[in-house]
């Protein structure tokens, strides 16, 4: 595949990508595209090939077959790296340097003019709540602060394409919300974002499209809503009562295929949620139960993910 100029290329193009480790085929004939300005999620179980694909796209490892382009240039090339920002799952700033020192080092690696580096660094640190701590050694930062700093480091060059590997994994709520808020703003301003995550709710909130990889092969690429509705017609009704109900009685209500207890709630799966709601209200009245909450739920992205990866439903 010949390189194209960034103006007429996809942000990411992957064609028949393959990577082997001995007898293990980690990435098996994977193909997909990501448009400029798109927020794309890359999902898969542990060991599915997500990290290997990401490492190929960011130039950490070379593929054994196929090709990948980033912003129109071969993945791993100097041009592709200059146009990319990378936020790894494991925070990797230099802990003996200050936050400011890490950013200045990163800016120098990209060849940014000192004034540009300072202005961008101040803006990024301010938005992510780190400006007052910029001169403190990173070893004094919390995990959330380090991850926010790594995001600043990935953005200081103002990349066309931003790669993120589990950016909010294990973070406190405040740090996760700050990071997701910034990612939304960056995407609204036109930046292409490639996100790997295990958090289905996060992917559903942020991504326009998601690709699902399983056992090294792509099993689906589509909008989260389309995936949710395609894998199953099954809806659910989630209900909680003022006291524990008879689960067997719930399971035998008309149209119920199964019942799952989740915390203090009960989720009843059905193809006719409207009829089930009426049955639940009638059942509560006859059993002397008071309904505390009642919600109808369509299939979630997590439901789609499980269906695609456990049943191995493959799509071209």
C-alpha positions as CSV (number, residue, x, y, z in Angstrom):
1,X,0.0,0.0,0.0
2,X,1.6,3.3,-1.1
3,X,1.6,6.3,1.2
4,X,-0.8,9.1,0.5
5,X,-0.6,12.7,1.6
6,X,-2.4,13.6,4.9
7,X,-4.9,15.8,3.1
8,X,-6.6,12.9,1.1
9,X,-6.0,10.0,3.5
10,X,-8.0,8.4,6.2
11,X,-6.7,9.1,9.7
12,X,-6.1,5.4,10.1
13,X,-6.1,2.7,7.4
14,X,-5.5,-1.0,8.3
15,X,-5.4,-3.6,5.6
16,X,-5.0,-7.4,6.2
17,X,-2.8,-6.7,9.2
18,X,-1.1,-9.8,10.7
19,X,1.3,-10.3,13.6
20,X,2.6,-13.7,14.9
21,X,4.5,-14.5,18.1
22,X,5.8,-18.0,17.4
23,X,2.7,-20.2,16.8
24,X,0.4,-17.6,18.2
25,X,-1.4,-15.4,15.7
26,X,-2.0,-12.3,17.7
27,X,-3.5,-10.3,14.8
28,X,-5.1,-12.3,12.0
29,X,-5.9,-10.5,8.7
30,X,-7.4,-7.4,10.4
31,X,-8.8,-4.5,8.3
32,X,-10.6,-1.3,9.2
33,X,-10.6,2.4,8.6
34,X,-11.0,5.5,10.8
35,X,-11.9,8.9,9.3
36,X,-10.3,12.2,10.2
37,X,-12.3,13.7,13.1
38,X,-13.8,10.4,14.2
39,X,-13.9,9.1,17.8
40,X,-13.2,5.4,17.3
41,X,-13.3,2.8,20.0
42,X,-11.3,-0.5,19.8
43,X,-12.8,-3.2,22.0
44,X,-11.9,-6.8,22.8
45,X,-11.3,-9.3,25.6
46,X,-7.9,-9.7,27.1
47,X,-5.5,-11.3,24.7
48,X,-7.8,-10.5,21.7
49,X,-5.2,-8.5,19.8
50,X,-6.0,-4.9,20.9
51,X,-2.7,-4.0,22.3
52,X,-0.7,-5.7,19.5
53,X,-2.7,-3.7,16.9
54,X,-2.2,-0.5,18.9
55,X,1.5,-1.2,19.1
56,X,1.7,-1.6,15.3
57,X,-0.2,1.6,14.7
58,X,2.1,3.5,17.0
59,X,5.3,2.0,15.6
60,X,6.3,0.0,18.7
61,X,6.2,-3.4,16.8
62,X,6.3,-4.3,13.1
63,X,3.6,-6.4,11.4
64,X,4.4,-9.7,9.7
65,X,1.9,-9.0,7.0
66,X,-0.5,-6.4,5.7
67,X,-0.2,-2.6,6.1
68,X,-1.2,0.2,8.3
69,X,-1.3,3.9,7.6
70,X,-1.6,6.8,10.1
71,X,-2.5,10.2,8.7
72,X,-1.5,8.8,5.3
73,X,1.9,7.6,6.2
74,X,3.2,4.1,7.1
75,X,2.6,3.3,10.8
76,X,5.9,3.7,12.7
77,X,7.4,6.1,10.1
78,X,8.8,9.4,11.3
79,X,6.0,11.3,9.5
80,X,3.3,9.2,11.2
81,X,4.9,9.6,14.7
82,X,5.1,13.4,14.2
83,X,1.4,13.5,13.5
84,X,0.4,11.2,16.4
85,X,0.1,11.5,20.1
86,X,0.1,8.4,22.4
87,X,-1.3,8.0,25.9
88,X,-0.3,4.5,27.2
89,X,-2.3,2.6,29.8
90,X,0.7,2.6,32.2
91,X,1.6,6.2,33.1
92,X,5.2,6.6,32.0
93,X,6.4,10.1,32.9
94,X,9.9,10.6,34.4
95,X,9.1,10.6,38.1
96,X,12.2,12.5,39.1
97,X,11.3,15.4,36.8
98,X,8.5,17.9,37.5
99,X,5.3,17.8,35.5
100,X,6.6,20.9,33.6
101,X,10.0,19.2,33.0
102,X,8.2,16.2,31.4
103,X,6.2,18.5,29.1
104,X,9.2,20.5,28.1
105,X,11.1,17.3,27.3
106,X,8.3,16.0,25.2
107,X,8.0,19.3,23.4
108,X,11.7,19.3,22.6
109,X,11.4,15.8,21.1
110,X,8.8,17.1,18.7
111,X,10.9,20.1,17.9
112,X,8.4,22.7,19.2
113,X,9.5,26.3,19.5
114,X,9.9,27.2,23.2
115,X,7.1,29.8,23.2
116,X,4.7,27.4,21.6
117,X,5.7,24.6,24.1
118,X,5.1,26.9,27.1
119,X,1.7,28.2,25.9
120,X,0.4,24.7,25.1
121,X,1.7,23.3,28.3
122,X,0.2,26.0,30.5
123,X,-3.2,25.6,28.7
124,X,-3.2,21.8,29.0
125,X,-2.1,21.7,32.6
126,X,-4.7,24.3,33.5
127,X,-7.5,22.4,31.9
128,X,-6.6,19.2,33.7
129,X,-6.1,20.8,37.1
130,X,-2.3,20.4,37.3
131,X,-1.0,24.0,36.8
132,X,-0.4,24.6,40.5
133,X,1.6,21.4,40.8
134,X,3.6,21.8,37.6
135,X,6.9,22.4,39.4
136,X,6.5,19.5,41.8
137,X,8.3,16.2,41.1
138,X,6.1,13.6,39.4
139,X,6.9,11.1,42.1
140,X,4.7,13.2,44.4
141,X,1.7,12.9,42.1
142,X,-1.2,10.6,42.6
143,X,-2.1,8.0,40.0
144,X,-4.9,10.2,38.6
145,X,-2.5,13.2,38.4
146,X,0.1,11.1,36.6
147,X,-2.4,9.9,34.1
148,X,-3.6,13.5,33.5
149,X,0.0,14.5,33.0
150,X,0.5,11.7,30.4
151,X,-2.5,13.0,28.5
152,X,-0.9,16.5,28.5
153,X,2.3,14.9,27.2
154,X,0.4,13.2,24.4
155,X,-1.3,16.4,23.4
156,X,1.6,18.9,23.7
157,X,2.5,18.4,20.0
158,X,-1.1,19.1,18.9
159,X,-1.3,15.7,17.1
160,X,-3.7,15.0,14.2
161,X,-4.4,11.5,15.7
162,X,-4.5,10.7,19.4
163,X,-4.1,7.1,20.5
164,X,-5.3,6.2,24.0
165,X,-4.9,2.9,25.8
166,X,-7.3,2.6,28.8
167,X,-6.9,6.3,29.7
168,X,-9.3,6.2,32.7
169,X,-8.6,2.7,34.0
170,X,-8.4,2.6,37.8
171,X,-8.8,6.4,38.2
172,X,-10.9,8.2,40.7
173,X,-14.2,9.7,39.4
174,X,-13.0,13.3,39.3
175,X,-9.9,12.4,37.2
176,X,-11.9,10.2,34.9
177,X,-14.5,12.9,34.3
178,X,-11.8,15.5,33.6
179,X,-10.1,13.3,31.0
180,X,-13.4,12.3,29.3
181,X,-14.5,15.9,29.2
182,X,-11.2,17.0,27.5
183,X,-11.5,14.1,25.0
184,X,-15.0,15.2,24.1
185,X,-13.9,18.8,23.5
186,X,-10.8,17.7,21.5
187,X,-13.0,15.5,19.2
188,X,-15.6,18.3,18.8
189,X,-12.7,20.5,17.6
190,X,-11.8,17.9,15.0
191,X,-9.1,15.8,16.5
192,X,-9.2,12.1,15.6
193,X,-9.2,9.8,18.7
194,X,-8.5,6.1,18.7
195,X,-9.5,4.6,22.1
196,X,-8.9,1.1,23.5
197,X,-11.0,0.4,26.6
198,X,-12.7,-2.3,28.6
199,X,-15.2,0.2,29.9
200,X,-18.3,-0.4,27.7
201,X,-20.1,2.5,29.2
202,X,-17.2,4.8,28.4
203,X,-17.1,3.6,24.8
204,X,-20.9,4.0,24.5
205,X,-20.6,7.6,25.8
206,X,-17.6,8.7,23.7
207,X,-17.3,6.8,20.5
208,X,-19.1,7.3,17.1
209,X,-18.1,3.9,16.0
210,X,-16.4,0.9,17.6
211,X,-14.4,-2.0,16.3
212,X,-14.6,-5.3,18.2
213,X,-11.7,-7.7,17.9
214,X,-11.7,-11.3,19.2
215,X,-9.0,-14.0,19.0
216,X,-7.0,-11.7,16.6
217,X,-9.9,-11.2,14.1
218,X,-12.3,-8.3,13.7
219,X,-15.9,-9.4,14.4
220,X,-17.7,-6.1,14.0
221,X,-17.2,-2.4,13.1
222,X,-20.3,-0.2,13.6
223,X,-21.9,2.5,15.7
224,X,-22.5,1.5,19.3
225,X,-26.3,1.9,18.8
226,X,-26.3,-0.3,15.7
227,X,-24.4,-3.0,17.5
228,X,-26.6,-2.9,20.5
229,X,-29.8,-3.4,18.4
230,X,-28.3,-5.9,15.9
231,X,-27.2,-8.6,18.3
232,X,-30.5,-9.3,20.1
233,X,-34.1,-8.2,20.1
234,X,-34.1,-8.9,23.8
235,X,-34.9,-6.0,26.1
236,X,-35.0,-5.9,29.9
237,X,-37.0,-4.4,32.7
238,X,-35.1,-3.4,35.9
239,X,-37.2,-3.2,39.0
240,X,-36.6,-2.9,42.8
241,X,-39.1,-3.4,45.6
242,X,-39.3,-2.3,49.2
243,X,-38.6,-5.9,50.2
244,X,-37.3,-9.1,48.5
245,X,-39.8,-10.6,46.1
246,X,-40.2,-14.3,45.2
247,X,-37.8,-14.7,42.3
248,X,-39.6,-17.8,41.0
249,X,-42.8,-15.7,40.8
250,X,-41.0,-13.1,38.7
251,X,-39.6,-15.7,36.4
252,X,-43.0,-17.1,35.7
253,X,-44.6,-13.8,34.6
254,X,-45.7,-13.8,31.0
255,X,-43.0,-13.1,28.5
256,X,-40.0,-13.4,30.9
257,X,-37.1,-15.4,29.5
258,X,-34.8,-15.0,32.5
259,X,-34.3,-13.1,35.8
260,X,-31.0,-11.7,37.0
261,X,-30.4,-10.1,40.5
262,X,-28.2,-7.1,40.4
263,X,-27.6,-5.6,43.8
264,X,-31.0,-4.6,45.2
265,X,-32.6,-4.7,41.8
266,X,-34.0,-7.5,39.6
267,X,-33.5,-7.5,35.8
268,X,-36.1,-9.4,33.8
269,X,-35.4,-10.1,30.1
270,X,-38.2,-10.0,27.6
271,X,-39.1,-9.2,24.0
272,X,-42.2,-7.3,25.2
273,X,-41.1,-4.8,27.8
274,X,-44.4,-2.8,27.7
275,X,-46.5,-5.9,28.6
276,X,-44.1,-6.9,31.2
277,X,-44.3,-3.5,33.0
278,X,-48.1,-4.0,33.3
279,X,-47.6,-7.6,34.7
280,X,-45.0,-6.3,37.2
281,X,-47.3,-3.6,38.5
282,X,-50.2,-6.1,38.8
283,X,-47.8,-8.6,40.5
284,X,-46.6,-6.0,43.0
285,X,-50.2,-5.1,44.0
286,X,-51.2,-8.8,44.5
287,X,-48.1,-9.6,46.4
288,X,-48.2,-6.6,48.6
289,X,-44.9,-5.2,47.3
290,X,-44.2,-1.5,46.8
291,X,-42.2,-0.7,43.7
292,X,-39.2,1.6,44.5
293,X,-37.9,1.9,40.9
294,X,-38.8,0.6,37.5
295,X,-36.9,1.1,34.2
296,X,-37.1,-0.4,30.8
297,X,-33.7,-1.1,29.2
298,X,-32.7,-1.8,25.6
299,X,-29.7,-4.1,25.0
300,X,-26.4,-2.5,26.2
301,X,-23.1,-2.2,24.4
302,X,-21.9,-4.7,27.0
303,X,-24.6,-7.1,25.9
304,X,-23.5,-6.7,22.2
305,X,-19.8,-7.1,23.2
306,X,-20.5,-10.4,25.0
307,X,-22.6,-11.7,22.2
308,X,-19.9,-10.9,19.6
309,X,-17.0,-12.2,21.6
310,X,-18.5,-15.3,23.3
311,X,-20.6,-16.6,20.3
312,X,-17.9,-15.6,17.8
313,X,-20.4,-14.0,15.4
314,X,-18.1,-12.9,12.5
315,X,-19.0,-10.1,10.1
316,X,-17.2,-9.1,6.9
